[in-house]
Amino acid sequence: MKKKLLTIMCSISLFFMAACSAKHYTIHTTDGEKYLSIGEPEYNEKSDSVMFENSDGQKIMLPQKNINKVVEHIK
């Protein structure tokens, strides 16, 4: 019984460690807006834009020319 409980606890803790390891980025635009990206933003060369998912789960696409800088948050 103790072994089973220990296995379950280890599995749960590994799940939470994996969930917390997703990198976050702040995307600063040329007009002064800031966006928080959950995970790394993806650059689309064909449309010359950057696509990312915000903290609400919405997919956002911004033209590359409107992006001033992208800053990675290190935990």
MDTraj code that builds the backbone (N, CA, C; nanometers):
import mdtraj as md
import numpy as np

residues = "MET LYS LYS LYS LEU LEU THR ILE MET CYS SER ILE SER LEU PHE PHE MET ALA ALA CYS SER ALA LYS HIS TYR THR ILE HIS THR THR ASP GLY GLU LYS TYR LEU SER ILE GLY GLU PRO GLU TYR ASN GLU LYS SER ASP SER VAL MET PHE GLU ASN SER ASP GLY GLN LYS ILE MET LEU PRO GLN LYS ASN ILE ASN LYS VAL VAL GLU HIS ILE LYS".split()
xyz = np.array([
    [0.0822, -0.1196, 0.0000],
    [0.0000, 0.0000, 0.0000],
    [0.0867, 0.1261, 0.0000],
    [0.1933, 0.1264, 0.0793],
    [0.2818, 0.2422, 0.0855],
    [0.3520, 0.2651, -0.0485],
    [0.3883, 0.1548, -0.1136],
    [0.4549, 0.1655, -0.2428],
    [0.3615, 0.2275, -0.3477],
    [0.2378, 0.1868, -0.3433],
    [0.1382, 0.2383, -0.4382],
    [0.1154, 0.3883, -0.4157],
    [0.1044, 0.4270, -0.2901],
    [0.0848, 0.5674, -0.2557],
    [0.2055, 0.6511, -0.2973],
    [0.3245, 0.5983, -0.2747],
    [0.4467, 0.6683, -0.3134],
    [0.4533, 0.6857, -0.4653],
    [0.4151, 0.5840, -0.5390],
    [0.4143, 0.5914, -0.6855],
    [0.3160, 0.6969, -0.7345],
    [0.1986, 0.7007, -0.6746],
    [0.0982, 0.7994, -0.7127],
    [0.1469, 0.9405, -0.6817],
    [0.2051, 0.9609, -0.5663],
    [0.2553, 1.0928, -0.5276],
    [0.3673, 1.1389, -0.6211],
    [0.4558, 1.0480, -0.6583],
    [0.5647, 1.0832, -0.7505],
    [0.5089, 1.1202, -0.8877],
    [0.4089, 1.0467, -0.9332],
    [0.3474, 1.0757, -1.0633],
    [0.2822, 1.2128, -1.0637],
    [0.2119, 1.2450, -0.9569],
    [0.1460, 1.3759, -0.9466],
    [0.2490, 1.4881, -0.9443],
    [0.3555, 1.4708, -0.8681],
    [0.4570, 1.5761, -0.8592],
    [0.5287, 1.5951, -0.9929],
    [0.5537, 1.4870, -1.0671],
    [0.6157, 1.4991, -1.1989],
    [0.5242, 1.5729, -1.2962],
    [0.3941, 1.5468, -1.2870],
    [0.2982, 1.6154, -1.3721],
    [0.3019, 1.7658, -1.3470],
    [0.3021, 1.8072, -1.2213],
    [0.3043, 1.9498, -1.1891],
    [0.4372, 2.0140, -1.2260],
    [0.5466, 1.9424, -1.2140],
    [0.6758, 1.9981, -1.2535],
    [0.6800, 2.0204, -1.4040],
    [0.6226, 1.9293, -1.4802],
    [0.6193, 1.9452, -1.6264],
    [0.5301, 2.0622, -1.6661],
    [0.4187, 2.0791, -1.5978],
    [0.3257, 2.1883, -1.6295],
    [0.3873, 2.3240, -1.5973],
    [0.4676, 2.3300, -1.4949],
    [0.5279, 2.4575, -1.4544],
    [0.6508, 2.4927, -1.5368],
    [0.6986, 2.4005, -1.6176],
    [0.8216, 2.4267, -1.6909],
    [0.7991, 2.4971, -1.8241],
    [0.6738, 2.5226, -1.8619],
    [0.6471, 2.5939, -1.9869],
    [0.7026, 2.7356, -1.9763],
    [0.7742, 2.7769, -2.0791],
    [0.8338, 2.9102, -2.0783],
    [0.7289, 3.0148, -2.1131],
    [0.7462, 3.1304, -2.0551],
    [0.6590, 3.2438, -2.0830],
    [0.7414, 3.3544, -2.1472],
    [0.6781, 3.4290, -2.2362],
    [0.7445, 3.5384, -2.3052],
    [0.6553, 3.6618, -2.2990],
    [0.7174, 3.7784, -2.2898],
    [0.6446, 3.9034, -2.3027],
    [0.6798, 3.9611, -2.4386],
    [0.5760, 3.9925, -2.5156],
    [0.5947, 4.0486, -2.6488],
    [0.5576, 4.1958, -2.6424],
    [0.6554, 4.2820, -2.6707],
    [0.6365, 4.4269, -2.6691],
    [0.6152, 4.4731, -2.8133],
    [0.5087, 4.5483, -2.8356],
    [0.4800, 4.5981, -2.9705],
    [0.5312, 4.7410, -2.9867],
    [0.5362, 4.7862, -3.1107],
    [0.5863, 4.9214, -3.1402],
    [0.4940, 5.0305, -3.0886],
    [0.3655, 4.9976, -3.0659],
    [0.2727, 5.0984, -3.0129],
    [0.2608, 5.0927, -2.8606],
    [0.3494, 5.0157, -2.7936],
    [0.3560, 5.0149, -2.6482],
    [0.2742, 4.9074, -2.5787],
    [0.2027, 4.8239, -2.6526],
    [0.1254, 4.7173, -2.5899],
    [0.2172, 4.6024, -2.5498],
    [0.1727, 4.5244, -2.4506],
    [0.2460, 4.4068, -2.4050],
    [0.1520, 4.2877, -2.4076],
    [0.2033, 4.1751, -2.4549],
    [0.1282, 4.0499, -2.4572],
    [0.2094, 3.9448, -2.3834],
    [0.1409, 3.8587, -2.3090],
    [0.2071, 3.7471, -2.2424],
    [0.1811, 3.6217, -2.3237],
    [0.2884, 3.5553, -2.3645],
    [0.2790, 3.4329, -2.4426],
    [0.3091, 3.3140, -2.3529],
    [0.2211, 3.2140, -2.3566],
    [0.2461, 3.0890, -2.2860],
    [0.3104, 2.9949, -2.3868],
    [0.4367, 2.9640, -2.3684],
    [0.5108, 2.8861, -2.4664],
    [0.5785, 2.9791, -2.5649],
    [0.6663, 2.9226, -2.6442],
    [0.7449, 3.0037, -2.7375],
    [0.6611, 3.0506, -2.8561],
    [0.6675, 3.1792, -2.8892],
    [0.5958, 3.2293, -3.0065],
    [0.6528, 3.1656, -3.1339],
    [0.5667, 3.1436, -3.2322],
    [0.6088, 3.0817, -3.3578],
    [0.6082, 3.1858, -3.4699],
    [0.7182, 3.1911, -3.5442],
    [0.7290, 3.2841, -3.6555],
    [0.6840, 3.2147, -3.7831],
    [0.5954, 3.2811, -3.8575],
    [0.5475, 3.2304, -3.9857],
    [0.6125, 3.3147, -4.0950],
    [0.7061, 3.2538, -4.1666],
    [0.7819, 3.3271, -4.2681],
    [0.6938, 3.3695, -4.3853],
    [0.5976, 3.2859, -4.4207],
    [0.5116, 3.3151, -4.5356],
    [0.4290, 3.4426, -4.5144],
    [0.3720, 3.4568, -4.3935],
    [0.2897, 3.5749, -4.3646],
    [0.3674, 3.6839, -4.2901],
    [0.4951, 3.6573, -4.2598],
    [0.5815, 3.7502, -4.1862],
    [0.5140, 3.7961, -4.0566],
    [0.4647, 3.6971, -3.9798],
    [0.3952, 3.7279, -3.8548],
    [0.4361, 3.6296, -3.7459],
    [0.4030, 3.6654, -3.6239],
    [0.4320, 3.5824, -3.5076],
    [0.2999, 3.5395, -3.4454],
    [0.2878, 3.4101, -3.4165],
    [0.1656, 3.3570, -3.3568],
    [0.1993, 3.2975, -3.2203],
    [0.1109, 3.3221, -3.1237],
    [0.1317, 3.2700, -2.9891],
    [-0.0022, 3.2552, -2.9189],
    [0.0020, 3.1859, -2.8048],
    [-0.1176, 3.1674, -2.7226],
    [-0.1009, 3.2484, -2.5950],
    [-0.2028, 3.3279, -2.5613],
    [-0.1929, 3.4092, -2.4398],
    [-0.2414, 3.3299, -2.3182],
    [-0.2416, 3.3923, -2.2018],
    [-0.2767, 3.3239, -2.0775],
    [-0.4232, 3.2829, -2.0711],
    [-0.5085, 3.3419, -2.1572],
    [-0.6498, 3.3039, -2.1630],
    [-0.6751, 3.1915, -2.2624],
    [-0.5701, 3.1461, -2.3299],
    [-0.5838, 3.0388, -2.4268],
    [-0.6183, 3.0860, -2.5666],
    [-0.6197, 3.2163, -2.5886],
    [-0.6507, 3.2713, -2.7211],
    [-0.5254, 3.2692, -2.8086],
    [-0.5429, 3.2349, -2.9348],
    [-0.4332, 3.2405, -3.0318],
    [-0.4290, 3.3822, -3.0899],
    [-0.3113, 3.4419, -3.0851],
    [-0.2942, 3.5787, -3.1325],
    [-0.1869, 3.5800, -3.2406],
    [-0.2125, 3.6545, -3.3484],
    [-0.1161, 3.6689, -3.4561],
    [-0.0847, 3.8169, -3.4744],
    [0.0440, 3.8504, -3.4701],
    [0.0884, 3.9884, -3.4869],
    [0.1865, 3.9957, -3.6033],
    [0.1747, 4.0982, -3.6868],
    [0.2741, 4.1171, -3.7929],
    [0.4124, 4.1444, -3.7319],
    [0.5164, 4.0890, -3.7909],
    [0.6528, 4.1051, -3.7411],
    [0.6914, 4.2523, -3.7300],
    [0.6444, 4.3357, -3.8240],
    [0.6814, 4.4778, -3.8233],
    [0.6247, 4.5520, -3.7025],
    [0.5229, 4.4963, -3.6356],
    [0.4636, 4.5595, -3.5177],
    [0.5287, 4.5156, -3.3865],
    [0.6242, 4.4239, -3.3924],
    [0.6876, 4.3723, -3.2713],
    [0.8202, 4.4432, -3.2486],
    [0.8335, 4.4997, -3.1287],
    [0.9551, 4.5706, -3.0911],
    [1.0578, 4.4733, -3.0328],
    [1.0145, 4.3911, -2.9351],
    [1.1041, 4.2922, -2.8765],
    [1.0241, 4.1816, -2.8096],
    [1.0904, 4.0680, -2.7911],
    [1.0327, 3.9526, -2.7229],
    [1.1287, 3.9164, -2.6097],
    [1.0746, 3.9094, -2.4868],
    [1.1569, 3.8822, -2.3697],
    [1.1117, 3.7514, -2.3063],
    [1.2076, 3.6595, -2.2869],
    [1.1796, 3.5309, -2.2224],
    [1.1860, 3.5474, -2.0710],
    [1.0877, 3.4905, -2.0023],
    [1.0873, 3.4907, -1.8559],
    [1.1561, 3.3642, -1.8077],
    [1.2606, 3.3801, -1.7302],
    [1.3337, 3.2653, -1.6775],
    [1.2911, 3.2461, -1.5329],
    [1.2515, 3.1234, -1.5032],
    [1.2042, 3.0933, -1.3678],
    [1.3168, 3.0519, -1.2782],
])
top = md.Topology()
chain = top.add_chain()
for i, resn in enumerate(residues, 1):
    res = top.add_residue(resn, chain, resSeq=i)
    for name in ("N", "CA", "C"):
        top.add_atom(name, md.element.get_by_symbol(name[0]), res)
traj = md.Trajectory(xyz[None], top)
